[in-house]
Amino acid sequence: MSADIAAGVSPAAALFHSLADETRLRIVRRLARGEVRVVDLTAELGLAQSTVSKHLACLRDCDLVDYRAEGRQSFYSLTRPELIDLLTSAEHLLAATGHAVTLCPRHGAGAPEPGREPVS
């Protein structure tokens, strides 16, 4: 791989890694509809506050999400609305491939966790 290609792949890989978690995708999808408090996300997603906060922190570290304080409450929102365009494109790609990625033995349902080999 050339240095130019490698330089471009690393940030892209980091972006897709930040979106590789289903919970983070659910949070991004919810934020696409408008800003929301952590307490509302926990209720809507059925997750613990600590779980939602952990995923929001990851998305904030990537500058994909930010918050504004209002009194004692924090309202989270997307910083990059074009992220929704990216996810929409991914949905189109999945539809075009017949959702082959979800059946992929390396990355789809039933795939081993990263760093773990499948048991024969």
C-alpha positions as CSV (number, residue, x, y, z in Angstrom):
1,M,0.0,0.0,0.0
2,S,1.4,3.4,-0.9
3,A,2.1,6.0,1.8
4,D,-0.6,8.3,0.3
5,I,-3.2,5.5,0.5
6,A,-2.1,4.5,4.0
7,A,-2.3,8.1,5.2
8,G,-5.9,8.3,4.0
9,V,-6.9,4.9,5.3
10,S,-6.0,5.4,9.0
11,P,-8.4,8.3,9.6
12,A,-11.2,6.5,7.6
13,A,-10.6,3.3,9.6
14,A,-10.8,5.3,12.9
15,L,-14.1,6.9,11.7
16,F,-15.7,3.6,10.8
17,H,-14.4,2.0,14.0
18,S,-16.1,4.8,16.0
19,L,-19.3,3.8,14.2
20,A,-18.8,0.1,14.4
21,D,-20.8,-0.3,17.6
22,E,-24.5,-0.8,17.3
23,T,-25.2,1.3,20.4
24,R,-23.3,4.3,19.0
25,L,-25.1,3.9,15.7
26,R,-28.4,3.9,17.5
27,I,-27.4,7.1,19.4
28,V,-26.3,8.8,16.1
29,R,-29.6,7.8,14.5
30,R,-31.5,9.3,17.5
31,L,-29.4,12.5,17.4
32,A,-30.2,12.9,13.7
33,R,-33.8,13.8,14.8
34,G,-32.5,16.5,17.2
35,E,-30.7,17.1,20.4
36,V,-31.5,15.0,23.4
37,R,-30.5,14.5,27.1
38,V,-28.7,11.4,28.4
39,V,-31.8,10.6,30.5
40,D,-33.9,10.6,27.4
41,L,-31.5,8.4,25.5
42,T,-31.4,5.9,28.3
43,A,-35.2,5.6,28.3
44,E,-35.4,5.5,24.5
45,L,-32.6,2.9,24.0
46,G,-33.3,0.9,27.2
47,L,-29.7,1.2,28.3
48,A,-28.0,2.1,31.5
49,Q,-26.9,5.7,32.0
50,S,-23.2,4.7,32.3
51,T,-23.4,2.8,28.9
52,V,-25.0,5.7,27.1
53,S,-22.4,8.1,28.6
54,K,-19.5,5.9,27.6
55,H,-20.7,5.8,24.0
56,L,-21.4,9.5,24.0
57,A,-17.9,10.1,25.2
58,C,-16.5,8.1,22.4
59,L,-18.5,10.0,19.8
60,R,-17.4,13.3,21.4
61,D,-13.8,12.2,21.3
62,C,-14.2,11.8,17.5
63,D,-15.9,15.2,17.3
64,L,-19.1,13.6,15.9
65,V,-21.2,14.7,18.9
66,D,-21.1,17.6,21.3
67,Y,-23.4,19.0,24.0
68,R,-24.6,22.3,25.4
69,A,-25.3,22.8,29.1
70,E,-28.5,24.3,30.2
71,G,-28.6,24.5,34.0
72,R,-27.8,21.0,35.3
73,Q,-28.8,19.3,32.1
74,S,-26.7,18.6,29.0
75,F,-28.3,18.4,25.5
76,Y,-26.4,16.3,23.0
77,S,-26.4,16.8,19.2
78,L,-24.5,15.9,16.1
79,T,-21.7,18.2,15.2
80,R,-21.5,16.8,11.6
81,P,-24.9,16.5,10.0
82,E,-23.2,15.0,6.9
83,L,-22.7,11.9,9.1
84,I,-26.4,11.1,8.3
85,D,-25.5,11.2,4.5
86,L,-22.7,8.7,5.2
87,L,-25.1,6.3,7.0
88,T,-27.7,6.7,4.3
89,S,-25.1,5.8,1.7
90,A,-24.1,2.8,3.8
91,E,-27.8,1.7,3.8
92,H,-27.9,2.0,0.0
93,L,-24.7,-0.1,-0.3
94,L,-26.1,-2.7,2.0
95,A,-29.3,-2.9,-0.1
96,A,-27.3,-3.1,-3.3
97,T,-25.2,-6.0,-1.9
98,G,-28.2,-7.9,-0.6
99,H,-26.9,-7.3,2.9
100,A,-24.0,-9.7,2.2
101,V,-22.0,-7.9,4.9
102,T,-24.4,-9.2,7.6
103,L,-23.7,-12.7,6.4
104,C,-20.0,-12.3,6.1
105,P,-18.2,-14.9,8.2
106,R,-15.6,-12.4,9.3
107,H,-17.8,-9.4,10.1
108,G,-21.4,-10.3,10.1
109,A,-23.7,-12.1,12.6
110,G,-21.9,-15.0,14.3
111,A,-18.5,-13.5,13.6
112,P,-15.9,-14.0,16.3
113,E,-15.0,-11.1,18.4
114,P,-12.0,-9.1,17.3
115,G,-8.8,-10.9,18.3
116,R,-10.6,-14.2,18.6
117,E,-10.5,-17.0,16.1
118,P,-13.5,-19.1,15.3
119,V,-13.7,-22.4,17.0
120,S,-13.6,-25.4,14.6
